[in-house]
């Protein structure tokens, strides 16, 4: 076998190795993309749940504010009646 034949054989082996590496990289890239899609879906679901929870908290605070306002108005009315004060206008 001549030096040229050995060089060609080495080049062939290197090319086959490169193809195998490319196939591995492509496979890992596809797996990574699949995981990224899954992560994105989980993040979207989390954001939707957080938005819903935040809206519920805001609704609760709003209701508490309304309840407190009504209670304050009742107490003021009661105090005004007790002290014979005219209502504020």
Residue pairs with C-beta under 8 A, 6 or more apart in sequence:
1 9
77 87
79 85
80 86
80 87
